[in-house]
């Protein structure tokens, strides 16, 4: 078995682990700082909306020897607006200019034909109205709202409302960070970006539900034992599914990273950036939130219940009594593998047997004698 597999097995059995829940204030602080940075970037710089949302014109030119920078300069000079130029196959160019109407489009087309040394009839011009972008944005918001409502209802039924609330906060956390990164980087927001944002919600929710399912199984009859608090069981659930979460996130991020850094960066296929950046940031934020945000929030919500407060007092009192008697301070065996025990007074349980358990005398009688009839 590989080292990672051994580590995963030890984490699952509770032999090793990291106190994620115990240090939740650190993770909350980091998330608040990142979220504030994203909101400030969004408020100051705003989103670079594509022509699908703002309206404009797209010009596809035939093969030309003019460079991208020269074509961009010519388009901005002819239109008076910022232009985005992308190089396609066979030295063709795609020029996007926002805020252009039909009359202005014809003038730009003629000017581009002269500067690029091509025929005006060979340049394809497509106009996009802002109303179409508004429809896409409205449908996206509607889909997001419906998705959130269905998620909350499902998690409240399958688990409980505290887990549903924690998952909802984690999803909002992921979306805010992803949108903020788009504002800070300045990438263009297109319908592909919207698709990417909606896609990351499923990935983020998947990792969260895996941890919640483990926590639900381990916390059955939790009040009938005095070894673990709810926060400790939540931490065991995170550690037990940690390697699985890392593996699924890395496998999902590798192809997305290829699209973003190789396709969009090295090869210059700018259109790949629209969806790949949202997926890359969203997947990373989703993995982070499922481990450092969602489950610690559930522990915070549950520890406010009177039953969980009483359980924590009993657990701490039992440990204090055991420490006063000088008992071993070793960590208890995994709760998932043991039977629930009654809330007995510490020290009433039978002492642990060291070595082989002795057999009753009646069962040892006659052993060691040779077989056969007695004389």
TORDO-783176 format. One record per residue: x, y, z of N, C-alpha, C, O in turn; residue in one letter. Coordinates in steps of 0.02 Angstrom, whole numbers, plus 32768, in hexadecimal, padded with zeros to 4 digits. Layout:
BEGIN
XYZXYZXYZXYZA
...
***
This chain:
BEGIN
802A7FC48000800080008000802C803E8000806080408021X
801880727FDB803F80AF7FD7803E80D48019801580C68046X
806C8104801F806F812C805C802F815480668016815A809EX
8013816E802F7FD5819480347F9C8166804A7F71817A8071X
7F9C812880307F6880F980457F6E80E7808E7F3C80E280B1X
7FAD80DD80A67FB780CE80ED7FA0810981187F818100814CX
7FB0814581027F9B818081277F4F818581297F328194815DX
7F2F817780F17EE6817980EF7EC78147811E7E9681568140X
7EE4810A81217EC980D7814E7ED380EB81967EA680E081C0X
7F0C810881A77F18811D81EC7EEC815782007ED5815B8239X
7EDF818581D07EB181BC81DE7E6B81A281E97E4781BA8215X
7E56817081C17E13815581C77E098131820A7DD481358228X
7E3D810E82217E3980EA82617E438118829D7E39810382D6X
7E56815782917E60818482C97EA4817F82EA7EAE819A8320X
7ED3815B82CA7F15815482E87F3E819482E47F6681A28310X
7F3481BB82AF7F5481FD82A87F1E822E82917EE88219827CX
7F2C826D82977EFB829E82817F1382E582917F4282F082B7X
7EF1831482727EFF835B827E7EC0837B82997E89836B8284X
7EC983A882C87E9083C782EA7E75840082C07E82843B82CEX
7E4E83F0828C7E30842382627DFC844B82887DFA84888285X
7DD0842882AC7D99844982CF7DB3847283097D9A84A98316X
7DE48459832C7DFF847E83657E1F84C083527E2084EF837AX
7E3884C483157E59850282FD7E2C852782CB7E45854A829FX
7DEB851F82D37DBC853C82A37DBE858882A27DAF85A6826EX
7DCF85A882D87DD285F282D87E07860B82A87DFF8640828AX
7E3D85E582A07E7185F882707E5585F582297E5F86228201X
7E3185BE82197E1585B581D67DDF85EA81C97DDA86048192X
7DB785F981FC7D84862D81F37DA5867081E37D8E869581B8X
7DDB867F82067DFE86BE81FA7E1A86C281B47E1686F68193X
7E38868A819D7E54868981597E1D869281257E2586B880F5X
7DE5866F812F7DAD867580FF7D9086BB80FF7D7F86D580CAX
7D8986D981397D6E871E813C7D9D874E81187D86877A80F3X
7DDF874581217E0F877181007E0B876980B47E0B879A808FX
7E08872A809C7E04871E80547DC3873A80377DC287578002X
7D8C872F805C7D4B874680457D49879380417D2E87AF8011X
7D6487B480747D6687FE80737D8F881780387D7C88488017X
7DC887F6802C7DF188097FF27DCB88017FB17DD0882C7F84X
7DA687CB7FAB7D7F87BF7F6D7D4887F47F667D3D880D7F2FX
7D2788057F9C7CF188367F997D0D887C7F887CEF88A07F60X
7D46888E7FA67D6588CE7F977D7A88D17F4D7D6F89037F2BX
7D99889B7F347DAC88997EEE7D70889F7EC07D7388BF7E8CX
7D39887F7ED47CFC88827EAB7CDF88C97EAC7CC688E07E79X
7CE288EA7EE67CC6892D7EEC7CF189617EC87CD789907EABX
7D3389597ECC7D61898B7EB07D6A89827E647D6289B17E3EX
7D7989457E507D8989397E0A7D4C89247DE17D4689337DA6X
7D1F88FF7E027CE488E87DDE7CF588AE7DB07D2F889A7DAAX
7CC288937D907CCB885C7D627CD288757D1A7CB188A57D06X
7CFC88547CF57D0688647CAF7CD4883C7C867CE288047C6FX
7C9988587C7E7C6388357C5D7C6F88317C117C8588627BF2X
7C6287F87BF47C6A87EE7BAD7C32880E7B857C0288287BA1X
7C39880C7B447C07882D7B1A7BC488077B1D7B9088237B0CX
7BC687C87B337B8687A37B3A7B5A87C47B6E7B1C87BD7B6BX
7B7787E87B9D7B5188097BD27B4988547BC67B1688717BD8X
7B7A88737BA77B7788BB7B9C7B6088CE7B567B4C89077B4AX
7B63889F7B277B5288AD7AE27B8F88C77ABC7BBB88E67ADAX
7B9188BC7A7B7BC988D37A547BCE88AD7A127B9C889079FBX
7C0988AD79F67C13888D79B47C50885F79B77C80886C79DAX
7C4B882A798F7C8287FA79897C9487F6793F7C6987E87915X
7CD3880279307CEC880078EB7D1C87C578E37D4E87C07907X
7D0D879978B37D39876278A27D598770785E7D378774782BX
7D9B8776785F7DBF878978227DDA874C77FE7DE28717781DX
7DE7875177BD7E0A871A779A7E54871A77AD7E6A874077D8X
7E7A86F0778C7EC186EB77997EE4872D778C7EDB874C7758X
7F0D874277BC7F30878177B67F74877D77D97F7E87557806X
7FA287A777C27FE587A877DF7FEC87DB7818802187E07836X
7FB687FF78267FB88832785A7FB98810789F7F9687DE78AAX
7FE2882A78CC7FE8880D790F7FAB881F793A7F8288497927X
7FA687FE79737F6E880A79A17F71885179BC7F3D887379C0X
7FAC886879CF7FB288AB79EB7F9F88E179B77F7F891379C9X
7FB488D779787FA2890779447F57890879377F39893D792EX
7F3988CC79367EF188C9792B7ECA88E879657E978909795AX
7EE388DF79A17EC388FD79DB7EC7894979D87E96896C79E8X
7F00896379C57F0889AB79BE7EDA89C879887EBC89FD7991X
7ED489A579507EA989BC791A7E5F89BA792E7E3989E8791EX
7E4B898579527E05898079677DF289B679997DBC89D27996X
7E1F89C479C87E1189F779FA7E108A3D79DB7DE98A6879F0X
7E3A8A4879A87E3B8A8879867DFC8A92795D7DE28ACA7959X
7DE38A5D793F7DA78A6379157D678A68793D7D388A887928X
7D668A4879777D288A46799E7D268A7879D87CF08A8D79ECX
7D608A8A79F27D618AB57A2D7D538A8F7A6D7D498AAF7AA1X
7D538A4C7A6A7D468A227AA57D7F89F07AAB7DA589E47A7DX
7D8389D27AE67DB4899D7AF17DA289607AC67D6789507ABEX
7DD489407AAB7DC989067A807DF088CA7A9B7E2788D27AB7X
7DD5888F7A927DF588517AA47E0288297A647DD388197A40X
7E41881A7A567E5487F87A187E7187B47A2A7E9E87AF7A54X
7E5887817A0A7E71873D7A147E85871F79D17E628728799FX
7EBD86FB79D17ED586DC79937EB98696798E7EC0866E79BCX
7E99868879567E7D864679497EAB861E791B7EE18635790AX
7E9585E379077EBD85BB78DA7EC485DB78957E9A86027881X
7EFA85CA78707F0785E4782D7F0F8630782C7EFB865177FCX
7F2B864B78627F39869378677EFA86BE78607EFD86F67848X
7EC186A478757E8486CB78767E7E86EF78B97E9B86DA78EBX
7E57872578BA7E50874D78F77E068752790A7DD9875478DFX
7DFB8754794B7DB8876079677DBB87A079917DDF87A279C3X
7D9687D2797C7D998814799D7D56882279BE7D228821799EX
7D5888307A007D1B883F7A257D1D88887A3C7D4F889E7A59X
7CE888AC7A2F7CE388F27A437C9F88FC7A637C6B88F17A43X
7C9E89127AA27C5F891D7AC67C4389627AB77C6889907AA6X
7C0189697ABF7BDF89A97AB77BDD89C37A707BE589FF7A65X
7BD289977A407BD289AA79F97B8D899B79DC7B73896479E7X
7B6F89CB79B87B2F89BF79977B3B89AD794D7B7489A57937X
7B0489A879277B09899278E17B2F89C478B67B5B89B2788FX
7B1D8A0578BD7B3E8A3878947B898A3A78A37BB28A3E7875X
7B9A8A3878E27BE08A3A78F57C0489FC78DE7C4089FE78CEX
7BE189C478DC7BFF898578C87C168988787F7C4C896E786EX
7BEE89A678537C0189AA780C7C3F89D578037C6A89C577DAX
7C448A0B78297C7F8A3678247CBE8A12783C7CF38A17781EX
7CB789EE78737CF089C9788E7D068993785D7D4289867855X
7CD68974783C7CE5893F780D7D0F895977D37D40893A77BEX
7CFC899277B87D2289B077817D6889C477977D9989B97773X
7D6C89E177D37DAE89F677EB7DDC89BA77F87E1789BD77E9X
7DC1898578127DE98949781E7E00892A77DD7E39891277D8X
7DD6892B77AA7DE8890F77697E248934774B7E508915772DX
7E26897577547E5F899C773A7E9F898E77637ED489847746X
7E98898E77A57ED4898577CF7EF0893E77CB7F2C893377CFX
7EC3890D77C37EDA88C777C27EE988AE777B7F0088767771X
7EDC88D977497EE988C877037EC1888A76EE7EDC885B76D1X
7E80888C76FD7E53885776E77E14887876CA7E0B88B576D3X
7DEA885276A97DAC886C768E7D78887276C57D72884776F0X
7D5188A876C27D1E88B376F47CE9887C76F37CCD886A7726X
7CDB886176B77CAA882C76B37CC087EB76D27C9787BF76E2X
7D0287E376DA7D1C87A576F97D1B87A777457D2A87757766X
7D0B87E077617D0887E677AA7CC087D977C17C9287FC77ADX
7CB787A777EB7C75879678077C6987BF78467C9287BE7874X
7C3287E278487C21880C78817BE087F278A17BAE87EA787FX
7BE387E578E17BA887CF79077B9B8801793F7BC888137965X
7B5C881779457B48884679787B23882179B07AFA87F579A2X
7B32883379ED7B1388157A287AF2884D7A507B14887C7A64X
7AB288477A5C7A8F887A7A837A95886D7ACE7A9C88337AE2X
7A9488A17AF77A9A88987B3F7A6088727B5F7A6788557B94X
7A2688737B3E79EB88507B5A79F788057B5E79DF87E47B8BX
7A1D87EA7B2D7A2C87A37B2E7A5787917B6A7A4C875D7B8BX
7A8887BC7B797AB187B17BB47A8987B67BF47A9687917C24X
7A5887E37BF67A2E87EA7C327A0687AA7C3C79FC87957C75X
79EE878C7C0779C8874E7C0D79F487167C2979DE86EF7C54X
7A3387127C117A6086DF7C2A7A6E86E97C757A6D86B97C9CX
7A7A87287C887A8887377CCE7A4C87267CFA7A5487097D30X
7A1087377CE379D587297D0B79C986DE7D1279B886C67D48X
79D386B97CDC79CB86707CDF79FF86517D0E79F186217D32X
7A3C866D7D0D7A7086537D387A5F865F7D827A6886327DABX
7A47869A7D927A3386A97DD779F9867D7DED79F786667E26X
79C986727DC0799186477DD079A885FF7DDD799285DF7E0DX
79D485E67DB279EF85A37DBC7A15859D7DFD7A10856A7E1FX
7A3C85D07E0E7A6285CF7E4C7A3485CF7E887A4085AA7EB8X
7A0085F87E8779D185FB7EBF79AC85B97EC879A585A17F00X
7995859B7E917972855B7E9579A185257EB0798D84FC7ED9X
79E085267E987A1184F57EAF7A1C84FB7EFA7A1D84C87F1EX
7A2485377F137A2F85427F5A79F585297F8479FF85087FB7X
79B885397F6E797C85237F94797884D77F96796B84BA7FCBX
798384B77F5D797F846D7F5A79B5844D7F8579AA841A7FA6X
79F1846B7F857A2784507FAE7A1684547FF87A208424801DX
79FD848D800D79EB8495805479B58464806879B98446809DX
7982845C803E794C842D804D796683E58052795583C18080X
798F83D2802179AA838D802179D5837F805E79CC834C807FX
7A0383AD806D7A3083A180A67A0A83A380E87A1B837E8117X
79D683CC80ED79AE83CE812A7989838D8134797F8377816DX
7973836D80FD7950832D8103798082F4810D797682C98139X
79B682F280E679E582BA80EA7A1082BD812A7A2282898145X
7A2082F981417A4A8300817C7A25832881B279FE830B81D8X
7A2F836881B57A0A839481E27A1583DC81CC7A3F83EA81A1X
79ED840981E879ED844E81D07A30847181DE7A43849E81B9X
7A53845D82137A93847C82227AC6846D81EB7AED849981D7X
7AC6842F81D37AF3841E819C7ADF8441815C7B0A84568135X
7A9D844981517A86846D81157A9D84B581177AB384D080E4X
7A9884D581527AAD851A81587AF98521814F7B108550812DX
7B1F84F3816B7B6884F581637B7C84EC811A7BA9850E8101X
7B5B84BE80F77B6A84B380B07B5984F080867B7D85018058X
7B21851180977B0E854E80727B418585807C7B5385A8804CX
7B5A858E80B97B8D85C180C77BCC85B1809F7BEC85DE8084X
7BDF8570809D7C1B855C80787C14856A802D7C44857F800DX
7BD8855E80117BCD856B7FCA7BD285B67FBB7BF085CA7F89X
7BB385DF7FE57BB886287FDC7C01863F7FE17C17866B7FBCX
7C258620800F7C6D862E80177C93861F7FD67CBC86487FC1X
7C8585E67FB77CA885D37F7A7C9886017F407CC486157F1AX
7C5886137F387C44863E7F017C6286847F097C7A86A27ED8X
7C62869D7F467C7D86E07F527CC786E47F427CDE87137F22X
7CEC86B17F577D3486B17F497D4186AB7EFE7D6D86CE7EE3X
7D1D86817EDB7D2786787E937D1886B87E6D7D3E86CB7E41X
7CE086D87E7D7CCE87167E5A7D01874D7E6B7D1387757E40X
7D18874F7EA97D4A87807EBC7D8C87777E977DAC87A87E84X
7DA087397E8C7DDD872C7E667DD587447E1E7E04875F7E01X
7D9A873A7E017D8E87537DBD7D96879E7DBA7DB187B97D8AX
7D7D87C17DEE7D84880A7DEF7DCD881F7DF67DE2884E7DD5X
7DF387FC7E207E38880F7E2B7E6487FF7DEE7E9088277DDDX
7E5887C67DCE7E8087B27D947E6C87DA7D567E9787E97D2CX
7E2C87EB7D507E1588117D167E0187E77CDB7DF988027CA4X
7DF887A57CE57DE2877B7CAE7D9A878E7C997D7287A47CC2X
7D8C87847C5A7D4A87957C407D1687637C587D2287267C59X
7CDC877C7C6C7CA587527C827C7887447C467C5C87717C28X
7C7187047C357C4A86EE7BFC7C1886B97C147C1986A67C4EX
7BEB86A27BE87BC0866B7BFB7BE6862D7C127BCD86077C3CX
7C2386237BF87C4C85EB7C117C5F85F47C5A7C6485C37C7EX
7C6986317C6F7C77863F7CB57C3C862C7CE17C45860E7D16X
7C00863C7CCB7BC4862B7CF07BBD85DF7CF67BAB85C57D2BX
7BCB85BC7CC07BC885737CC27BFA85577CF47BEB852A7D1AX
7C3785747CF47C69855E7D247C54856A7D6B7C5F853F7D96X
7C3685A47D797C1F85B37DBD7BEA85827DD57BEB856C7E0EX
7BBC85717DA97B8885417DBC7BA384FB7DC47B8A84D37DECX
7BD884EB7D9F7BF684A87DA37C1A849D7DE57C1684677E01X
7C3D84D07DFD7C6584C77E3A7C3984BB7E777C51849F7EA9X
7BFA84CF7E747BCE84C47EAE7BC5847A7EBB7BC384647EF5X
7BBF84537E867BB8840B7E8F7BF683EB7EAD7BF083C17ED9X
7C3183FF7E957C6F83E47EB27C7783F77EFB7C8A83CE7F24X
7C6984367F0B7C6F844D7F507C3F84277F7D7C5184137FB5X
7C02841D7F667BD183FA7F8F7BE283B17F977BD383947FCBX
7C0183927F667C13834C7F6A7C42833E7FA47C3683127FCDX
7C7983647FA97CA8835A7FDF7C88836680237C9683438053X
7C5C839880277C3C83A880667C0E8370807C7C0D835D80B7X
7BE78354804E7BB9831E805E7BDE82DF80747BC682BB80A0X
7C1882D280577C408297806B7C53829C80B57C4D826B80DAX
7C6A82D780CB7C7D82E081117C3F82DD813D7C4182BF8173X
7C0882FC81287BCB82FC814F7BB082B581597B9782A4818FX
7BB5828C81257B9D8247812B7BC68220815E7BAA81FA8186X
7C088229815D7C328209818F7C21822181D57C1F81F98204X
7C16826281DC7C05827E821E7BC2826482367BB982578272X
7B92825C820A7B518242821D7B5681FB82387B3581EA8269X
7B7F81D282187B87818D822E7BAA818982717B978162829CX
7BDD81B2827B7C0481AE82B97BE081CD82F57BEF81BC832EX
7BB181FA82E87B8F821D831F7B4E81FC83347B288219835BX
7B4081BF831B7B05819B83327B0D8189837C7B4181718391X
7AD8819683A37AD8818683EB7B1481A7840D7B328189843AX
7B2581E383F97B5F820484157B588212845F7B8982138483X
7B1A821E84757B0F823084BC7B1381F384EA7B1181FC8527X
7B1981B784CF7B1D817A84F87B65816785087B7081328526X
7B95819084F67BDB818285037BFB81C085227BE081F7851FX
7C3581B6853F7C5781ED85617CA181F0854C7CCC82048574X
7CAF81DC850F7CF581DE84F87D02821A84CA7D3A823484CAX
7CD0822E84A37CDC826184717CA7829884757C6D828A8483X
7CBB82D684697C8C830C845F7C78830E84167C9682EB83ECX
7C45833684057C30833A83C07C66835883947C708342835BX
7C89838983AD7CBF83A883867CF6837683767D1383788340X
7D05834A83A57D39831883997D2382E683657D4B82D1833BX
7CE382D383657CCA82A683327CCA82C882EE7CD882A982BBX
7CBA830982ED7CBC832E82AE7D03833082927D0E83298256X
7D33833982BF7D79833A82A97D8F82F5828E7DB582F1825EX
7D7782C082AE7D87827C82977D68827082527D86824D8229X
7D2D828C82457D0E828382047D3782A681CD7D3E828B8196X
7D5082E181DD7D7A830581AC7DB982DD819D7DCB82D38163X
7DDB82C581D17E1982A081C77E0C825E81A37E358247817CX
7DD2823F81B27DC381FF81927DB7820481487DC281D38123X
7DA0823D81307D92824780E97DC4827680C87DBA828B808FX
7DFA828880EB7E2882BB80D37E4C82A480937E4E82C98062X
7E67826880937E8C825080597E5D8249801D7E7182587FE4X
7E20823480297DF0822E7FF27DE182737FD47DDE827A7F97X
7DD882A47FFE7DCB82E87FE67E0683037FBE7DFD83227F8AX
7E4282F67FD67E7E830E7FB37E8482EC7F6F7E93830D7F3DX
7E7982AB7F6E7E7F82867F2E7E4D829F7EFA7E6082AB7EC1X
7E0E82A67F0E7DDB82BC7EDE7DE883047EC67DDD83147E8CX
7E01832E7EF37E0E83747EE07E4983787EB07E46839D7E7FX
7E7E83537EBE7EBA83557E937EA9833A7E4D7EBD83577E1BX
7E8483037E4B7E7182E57E0A7E4683167DE27E4D831A7DA5X
7E1A833B7E047DF0836B7DE17E1783A97DCC7E0883C77D98X
7E4883BD7DF47E6E83FB7DE57EA083F27DAC7EAF84227D89X
7EBB83B67DA37EEF83AD7D717ED983BE7D2B7EFB83E67D0AX
7EA183A37D117E8C83B77CCD7E7884017CC97E8384217C95X
7E5A841C7CFE7E4784627CFE7E85848E7CFC7E8784C17CD9X
7EB9847B7D227EF884A07D217F18849E7CDC7F3784CE7CC6X
7F1184657CB97F2B84607C757F0884917C467F2884B17C1DX
7EC684977C4D7EA184C77C247EB5850F7C337EBD85387C06X
7EBF851E7C747ECB85637C887F1385797C797F1D85AD7C59X
7F4485517C8E7F8985677C897FAA85557C467FD4857A7C2DX
7F97851C7C2A7FB485087BEA7F8A85227BB07FA485447B83X
7F4A85127BB17F1F85277B7A7F1585727B787F1F85927B44X
7F0285907BB27EF585D87BB37F3386027BBA7F35863A7BA1X
7F6785E87BDC7FA2860F7BE87FD886057BB37FE986337B8FX
7FF385C87BAF802B85BB7B82801685BD7B39803985DA7B0FX
7FDC859F7B297FC6859C7AE37F9E85D97ACE7F9285E27A92X
7F8A86027AFD7F6786407AEC7F1F86377AD87F0386647AB8X
7F0085FF7AE97EB985F67ADA7E9086187B107E7A85F87B40X
7E8686597B087E6686817B3C7E20866B7B4E7E0A86757B86X
7DFC864E7B1E7DB7863A7B2B7DB386037B5F7D8085FB7B80X
7DE985DC7B687DEA85A87B9B7DEC85C57BE17DD885A47C11X
7E0486037BE77E0886217C297DC3862E7C477DBC86307C84X
7D9186367C1D7D4F86487C357D3486147C677D1A86267C9CX
7D3B85D67C567D2085A17C817D5585817CAD7D45856A7CE4X
7D94857F7C967DC7855C7CBC7DD985817CFD7DE685607D2FX
7DDB85C37CFC7DED85E87D397DB785DE7D6F7DC885D37DA9X
7D7885E27D5C7D4285D97D8C7D4385927DA97D3885887DE5X
7D5285617D7F7D55851C7D977D9185127DC57D8B84F27DF9X
7DCB852D7DB27E0785237DDA7E0085437E207E0C85227E52X
7DEC85827E217DE485A47E627DAB85857E8A7DB1857C7EC6X
7D7485757E687D3B85597E8C7D4885157EA97D3285077EE1X
7D6B84EA7E857D7B84A77E9F7DA884AC7EDC7D9E84897F0DX
7DDB84D67ED77E0984DF7F107DE484FC7F4C7DEE84E57F85X
7DBA852F7F417D94854C7F787D62851B7F957D57851B7FD1X
7D4484F17F6A7D1484C07F837D35848B7FAF7D1984787FE2X
7D7084747F9B7D9384437FC57DA7846280087DA28442803CX
7DBC84A180067DCE84C480437D9284CD80727D9784C080AEX
7D5A84E380567D2084F1807F7D0284B2809E7CE984B580D6X
7D04847A807A7CE7843D80957D0E842380D17CF2840380FDX
7D4F843180D47D79841A810B7D7E844E81427D76843E817DX
7D89848C81307D9984C081627D5E84EC81767D62851081A7X
7D2784E981507CEF8516815F7CB084EF81717C9584F981A7X
7C9884C481447C5684A5814D7C52847B818C7C26848681B6X
7C7F844B81947C7C841E81CE7C8A844282107C6684368240X
7CBD846E82147CC4849482527C8784BE82637C7884C7829EX
7C6484D982327C2784FE823F7BF184D1825E7BCE84E5828CX
7BEB849482437BBB846582607BCC845682A97B9F845482D3X
7C0C844D82B87C21844182FD7C0F847D83297BF984748362X
7C1984B983107C0684F583367BBB84F783447BA68506837CX
7B9384E883117B4B84E9831A7B3484B3834C7B0A84C18377X
7B4F847783467B3A844083717B51844A83B97B2D843783E8X
7B8C846783C37BA4846F84077B7B84A2842F7B8384A7846CX
7B4E84C6840E7B2384F484317AE684D1844F7AC384EF8478X
7AD98494843B7A9F846F84557AAB845B849D7AE4844C84B0X
7A76845B84C77A7E8447850D7A99840085157AC283F38541X
7A8283D184EA7A9A838C84EF7AE5838784E17B0983638503X
7AFC83AD84AE7B4483AA849E7B6E83CD84D37BA683B984E1X
7B52840184F27B75842285297B7C83F385647BB183EE8583X
7B4583CF85747B4883A085AB7B788367859D7B9C835085C9X
7B79834F855E7BA7831A854A7BEF833185527C19830B856BX
7BFE836D853D7C42838785437C57838A858C7C91837B859BX
7C2A839F85B97C3B83A186007C4A835B861A7C7A83528641X
7C22832A86077C2E82E5861E7C7082CA86047C9582A98628X
7C7E82D885C47CBD82BF85A77CF982DE85CA7D2982BB85DCX
7CF7832085D57D2F834185F67D35832C863F7D6D83258659X
7CFC832186617CFF830A86A67D1D82C486AC7D4482B786D9X
7D0B8299867E7D268255867E7D71825686727D9782318692X
7D87828086437DCF828486357DF582A286707E2C828C8681X
7DD682D386917DF782F086CC7DFD82BD87047E3182BA8725X
7DC98295870E7DCC826187417E00822D87317E248215875DX
7E03821A86F17E3581E986DC7E7C820486E57EA981E086F9X
7E86824586D67EC8826386DF7EDA826887287F158260873AX
7EA9827487547EB68279879C7ECA823587B87EF3823187E7X
7EAE81FF879C7EBF81BC87B37EFF81A287947F17816C87A6X
7F1B81C887667F5A81B387467F51818087107F81815C8700X
7F14817B86F37F09814B86BD7F2F8161867F7F45819B867AX
7F36813486507F59814286127F34817885EB7EF7817785E7X
7F5A81A685CF7F3D81DD85A97F3A81CF855F7F3481FD8536X
7F3F818E854D7F3E817D85067EFA818E84E77EC7818E850AX
7EFB819C84A77EBD81AC84847E90816F84827EAA81388479X
7E4D8176848B7E20813D84887E1B812084437E2E813F8411X
7E0280E284417DFA80C084027DC580E583D87D9C810983F4X
7DC680DC83967D9580FE836C7D4E80EF83827D3C80B6838DX
7D26812483887CE2811E83A07CB780F583707C8980D38386X
7CC680F983307C9C80D682FF7CA1808B83077C75806882EFX
7CD6807183277CE08029832C7CCC800E83707CD87FD3837EX
7CAE8036839C7C9E801F83DE7C54802383EB7C30804683C7X
7C3D8000841D7BF8800284317BEE803D845F7C1B804C8487X
7BB5805F845D7BAA8097848A7BAA807F84D27B8E804A84E1X
7BC880A684FE7BCB809285447B9F80BF856D7B9180F8855AX
7B8880A685A67B5F80CC85D37B88810185F47BC580FC85F8X
7B678135860E7B8A816B862F7B9A815786767B80817386A6X
7BC58126867D7BD8810E86BF7C0B813D86DE7C2B816486BCX
7C118138871F7C41816087437C87814987307C93810D872EX
7CB5817787227CF88162870D7D18813587417D188143877DX
7D34810087287D5680D187557D2E809487657D4980658781X
7CEC809387537CC2805987627CCE802087337CBE7FE68743X
7CE9802C86F97CF37FF786C87D297FC886E07D557FDA8707X
7D257F8B86C87D567F5886DB7D9A7F6B86C07D9E7F868689X
7DCF7F5D86E57E127F6F86CE7E247F4886907E0F7F0F8686X
7E4D7F6786667E627F4586297E917F0C863A7EB97F128668X
7E8B7ED586157EB47E9A86217EF37E9F85F77EF07EAB85BBX
7F2C7E9786167F6C7E9985F37F807E5285E57F857E298612X
7F8D7E4385A67FA17E0085947F657DD485877F2D7DED8586X
7F6F7D93857D7F387D65856F7F087D6285AA7F1D7D6385E4X
7EC77D5E859A7E957D5985CE7E977D1285ED7E987CE185C8X
7E977D0D862E7E9A7CCC86507E597CA786477E247CC68644X
7E5C7C6586437E217C3B863A7E077C24867D7E2E7C1F86ADX
7DC67C1786827DAB7BFC86C17DCD7BBB86D47DE57B9686A9X
7DCD7BAE87157DF07B72872E7DD07B3387137DF27B028704X
7D8C7B33870E7D6A7AF686F67D7D7AE686AF7D7C7AAC869BX
7D8E7B1886887DA07B0C86427DE87AF7863C7DFB7ADA8609X
7E127B06866F7E587AF2866D7E637AAD868C7E987A8F8684X
7E2E7A9486AE7E377A5586D07E437A1C869E7E1F7A16866CX
7E7679F486AC7E8479BB86817EB479CA864A7EC9799C8625X
7EC77A0A86427EF57A1A860C7F3C7A0886207F4E7A0E865BX
7F6379F285F07FA879E085FD7FB27996860E7FEA797F8614X
7F79797186157F7F792986227F7E790285E07F5F791885B0X
7F9F78C985DF7F9D78A085A27F58788585987F33787785C7X
7F46787E85577F04786385477F02781885567F3677F7855CX
7EC777FD855D7EBD77B6856B7E9877AC85AC7E8777DC85CFX
7E8C776D85BE7E67775D85FB7E94776686377ED1775D8636X
7E71777A866F7E95777F86AD7EA1773A86CA7E78770D86C3X
7EDA773386EB7EEA76F3870A7EDA76F487537EE476C38776X
***
